[in-house]
Amino acid sequence: MGDKHYSSHFPIVVDLSVVALVAVLAAMLYLFGIQLSGQPTSLTNSVRDAAIFDTRGTPG
């Protein structure tokens, strides 16, 4: 009967571990992108200089 007390906290631990895993993977992907680009500021500059196309009025 004591297992019910511990099982109620299990999903919270799983949720936190999934969030932590996603954060670590996102950081690793960002660092991998920096390594591939060769320049640490080129990733943020490419986002700042990105062209925005408004396609809401085009048929499609």
Residue pairs with C-beta under 8 A, 6 or more apart in sequence:
30 43
33 43
34 40
34 43
37 43
